[in-house]
Structure formats: structure tokens, C-alpha cells
Amino acid sequence: MNRSLMADPFASPGAASSPDPLSALAGKRVLLVFNPKSGQGESTLPDFVSLVRGAGADVTERELVKDTPMSQYVADLENFNLLVGAGGDGTVSSLAYAARYTDVPILAYPAGTANLIARNLNLPNNPAELAAVLAAGQSVRVDLGEIEVRGEKSGFAMLAGAGADAAMIRDSEDLKEKYGELAYVMSAMRQVNPKKTTFHLVIDGELRSFEGIGVMVANFGMANYRLPITSDISPSDGKLTVVLIKAGNILRLVPNIIDSVRAKLNLGDPMFSGNLETLEAKTVTVGADDPFPLQYDGELHVETTPFTASIVPGAVRFLTPVRKADLDT
């Protein structure tokens, strides 16, 4: 029986029954691309799929297989109304990049360890609530980042970096199975005396060098608990935010997060300065005197500096219950 036609036994006589929030999914074609290795513990994805199918949607499931290009999973995307990417940030950003400029809205289903993209989009964790977001169809068009290393290009939605943040990702790998999201905090605390070097940047054609422990290139700007990494990061302004982390350690980002929260709440001038510097760029090339590993959207890669990051403006529509302005830090 169609759930939207079911009577409410507790409704007052003559009262209209509440509409089913999932009824808009009836007849929709949904493509689900998922990474079975993402996250820890039992997945909520089967419950989500059951709800979506129960609402009358036609769901096509495609499981990621090693060494298969993401573009193959979305080669026929024009035949679908909605796209769901279930996995960690790396899975979601890779899928979004493969589906860029197709105009099919994407749900970043949080099935990984940190799920920072989903948190930036203020998505719930409950499968029923996620199904409701999918049914509502409210989306915002945002930018993506593009990384190029030795001629090979990949995409990122959250941020890319070389130096201390990449080392933090590397050192968290052996902790994630036991500690989950806490592994990132524990790894950050290990970075007491991180390696530092001189970085050489070309920012929209202009050369800039500095001594420090890392460089981050951000598109979205919120960390765990939707705390801003730094102020004035927007995923829809057609620019990347380049964060220069100067000599110190990764925990020096904490005071800057405090400053960013104060700025968002209009609590006065910054209390901390000198920990890092932010710049804006459409394209930035990052090199270093000493090679550093590279990470983007939480995935550590064997590539090292140098790399080039460029903005891909208005590349994707992400489903979200919030307004575009709420995504800015």
C-alpha cells in the first residue's frame, strides 16, 4: 500500500492526514555509489535504501571496486534524477568531481569516519532524516577544487594539504579502527615537533615563500562540530582559501578556530594572531625545499609536493537542509 494513503488511526475525525515526507521520491531514479570499506561498525545504508525504495524510488546500487575509475560509475548519470555518494570524504569528493557540471544533485551520505563534507552541509546521521533530505531536493551549487600532480588530476570538495595535516592523516590510519573519529585528535596531539621547511607558492601567478609546517588549500571551511577552521571561507565564491601554517605545531590551529567562532558571533577583534595566514587564490602551486606527502579530503596519497590546486567554480549541486549562506565560515 502507498504509505501516503494510509490512514492515521489517531487523527481527529475529518482531519487531513500529514503528508509523507518521502512521497516526492515516488518514480524517481536514484543512483547510489558506495564504498563498502568506509567507516567503522555497522552501516545505516541498508536502512536508508529500504526507506527510499519503500517510498517508490527506483534505486540502482553500484559498489566501488579497486582500480575502477569513478567516471565509469556515473557514465550514464543523465538517466538518473538523484545521486547518492556513500562513504568517507574521499569517496564523496571523487564522485562529485566525476559528476561535475551534470546538474544532478548529490547527497553526501555520511558513511566514513570523519564525514566533514556532510558536516559542512549540516546533514543528519539518521537514515530516515537523510532520506527526507533526499526527498526534499533542496540543493546548493558550490565549487570544487582540482588537484594536479605530475599531470594527473583529481578533485576535492573539502581541502587539500601538504605538511603537518598530511602527517596527521598518515599517523591516524592505524588508530581509526579502534578509536574512529577520535583518531584524528590523537594524531594531531602527536604532532608536537612537526617537520618544517620553506614552502614556495605561486598564487595566481605571484611568487610567495614562507617557513612553516604546512599549507592547506580549503574549499569548505568547517571542522568537526561545524567549527570554522578560519574565517571567510566560502564554498561558493569561486576562490580557494590558502592557509599558511607557520612554524609551530598543528595544535596552533585551535586558537584560530576560537577566533573564527568569535568573528562569526561578532564578539570583537581576534584574540590570537601569527599562528597562520590566509590568502585567496583561483590557482595555487605549492612546492617545498623538502618533499611533503599530500592529502586531500582525508585521503593520504603517495604523491608529494609540488602540486597545483585550482578552483572549479559552481561545479556541483549538493543536497542540504540549510541555505548557501550557512555554508560560509
Residue, then its C-alpha position, 0 to 999 in steps of 0.5 A: m500500500n502507498r504509505s501516503l494513503m494510509a490512514d492515521p488511526f489517531a487523527s481527529p475525525g475529518a482531519a487531513s492526514s500529514p503528508d509523507p515526507l518521502s512521497a516526492l521520491a515516488g518514480k524517481r531514479v536514484l543512483l547510489v555509489f558506495n564504498p563498502k570499506s568506509g567507516q567503522g561498525e555497522s552501516t545505516l545504508p541498508d536502512f536508508v535504501s529500504l526507506v527510499r525504495g519503500a517510498g517508490a524510488d527506483v534505486t540502482e546500487r553500484e559498489l566501488v571496486k579497486d582500480t575502477p575509475m569513478s567516471q565509469y560509475v556515473a557514465d550514464l548519470e543523465n538517466f538518473n534524477l538523484l545521486v547518492g555518494a556513500g562513504g568517507d570524504g574521499t569517496v564523496s569528493s571523487l564522485a562529485y568531481a566525476a559528476r561535475y557540471t551534470d546538474v544532478p544533485i548529490l547527497a553526501y551520505p555520511a558513511g566514513t569516519a570523519n564525514l566533514i563534507a556532510r558536516n559542512l552541509n549540516l546533514p543528519n546521521n539518521p537514515a530516515e532524516l537523510a532520506a527526507v533530505l533526499a526527498a526534499g531536493q533542496s540543493v546548493r551549487v558550490d565549487l570544487g577544487e582540482i588537484e594536479v600532480r605530475g599531470e594527473k588530476s583529481g578533485f576535492a570538495m573539502l581541502a587539500g594539504a601538504g605538511a603537518d595535516a598530511a602527517m596527521i592523516r598518515d599517523s591516524e590510519d592505524l588508530k581509526e579502527k579502534y578509536g574512529e573519529l577520535a583518531y584524528v585528535m590523537s594524531a594531531m596531539r602527536q604532532v608536537n615537533p612537526k617537520k618544517t621547511t620553506f614552502h614556495l607558492v605561486i598564487d595566481g601567478e605571484l611568487r610567495s615563500f614562507e617557513g612553516i609546517g604546512v599549507m592547506v588549500a580549503n574549499f569548505g571551511m568547517a571542522n568537526y562540530r561545524l567549527p570554522i577552521t578560519s574565517d571567510i571561507s566560502p564554498s561558493d565564491g569561486k576562490l580557494t582559501v590558502v592557509l599558511i601554517k607557520a612554524g609551530n605545531i598543528l595544535r596552533l590551529v585551535p586558537n584560530i578556530i576560537d577566533s573564527v567562532r568569535a568573528k562569526l558571533n561578532l564578539g570583537d577583534p581576534m584574540f590570537s594572531g601569527n599562528l597562520e595566514t590566509l590568502e585567496a587564490k583561483t590557482v595555487t602551486v605549492g612546492a617545498d625545499d623538502p618533499f611533503p606527502l599530500q592529502y586531500d579530503g582525508e585521503l593520504h596519497v603517495e604523491t608529494t609536493p609540488f602540486t597545483a590546486s585550482i578552483v572549479p567554480g559552481a561545479v556541483r549541486f549538493l543536497t542540504p537542509v540549510r541555505k548557501a549562506d550557512l555554508d560560509t565560515 
